[in-house]
Amino acid sequence: MNCEIQDRGHAAVVTLSGDVDLESSPKVRSALLDCVSVKSAVVVDMAGVSYIDSSGVASLVEAFQAARKTDTSFVLARVSEAAMRVLELARLDRVFQIVTEVSDGLGHGD
């Protein structure tokens, strides 16, 4: 699993790739919570996510909840087919704001 963070001024783009599972989810959780604490917008680019398990989903949910408490925009972008299936099964596709391009999520923090 790879987790890269790009600073876009008011926003952070967190690009995830590979498997987001029990082994890697603590790193994802930490990165997302750090970004939520200092930015007005967080966009999670999930195009490269080949697999996500319940611990990975829990990391996303925890960061989303933290973002709501601080009025921080939290958007999932370019969600891979594999990740979208998991989000749909958990009905989280109705909870998260999901956009097709990273640029679509960046405008929500203005």
N, C-alpha and C positions, 0 to 999 in steps of 0.2 A: 504494500500500500504506500502511496505517495501523497503527501499533503503539502501543497505550496500556497503561500499567502502573498498576494499582491496588494500593496497599499495604493488606493486610488483616491487619496485625499480624505473625503468624508466617509469613504466606503472601503471595505476590504473584500477582495475576491479570494475565496478559499477554493482551490482546485483539488479535488479528490480523484484518485485513480487507483485501480486495482481492487483488492478485496478489503472491504470495511467490515472487519469481524472482531471477535473477542480479543484477539491479539493487538489489533491496530486501533480499536475504538477509543482507548484512553487518550491516545495522541490526537485523534480527531476531536474528541470532547474538549480537551485542553485548548487546542488551537481555536475552536469555535467560540468557547467561552471567553478567551482572551480578546478575540476580535469584537465580540458583543460588548465587552466592558469598555472599549475605547473608541468605537466607531458609531456613526449614526446609521450605517447601513452595512449589512453583511450579505454577500451573494455567494452561495455555495454552488460551484460548477461541478456537476456530477456526471458529465459526459463520459468520463473514463472509468466510472465505477462498474466493475464486472460482477461484483457480488456484494451484498450487504445483508448482515444478519440482524437479529433483534438488538444486540448490543450497539451496533452501528446506528440503527434506527433510534434507540434510546438516547444516543449522543446528540442526534439531530433534534429530537424532541426537547431535551434539556436545554440546548442552546436556544431553541425557538421560544421556550417559556421564559428564559432569562431575558431574551430580547424584548418580549412583550412587557415585562416588568419595567424595563428602562426605555420604553418607546423607541426601540431600535428596529429598523426595518430588517427582516430576515427572509430571504428569498432563495428558493432552490432553482437553479437554472440548468438547462440542457440535461435533464435527468435521463440517464441511460434506461434502455428497455428493461434490463434486469432489475435495476433499483426501482423503477416505476411499478413493476409487478408487485414488489414487496410493499411499497407505499399504498398501492390500491388494495391489496389484501387486508392491510391494517386500517383501511379507509383514511389514511393520513393524506391522501391526495386531495381530500376535502378540507384539511386543516392548514397545510402549508400553502403559501403562495408559490406557484410553480410557473416559470416562464421558459420560453423556448430559447432565448439568447441571454448571455450575461449582460449585455448592454440594456436589455429590457428591465433587468433588476436594479441596475445602477441608478435609474431615475427615481426610484421610490424613496431614497433617503434625502432628497432635496427639500 
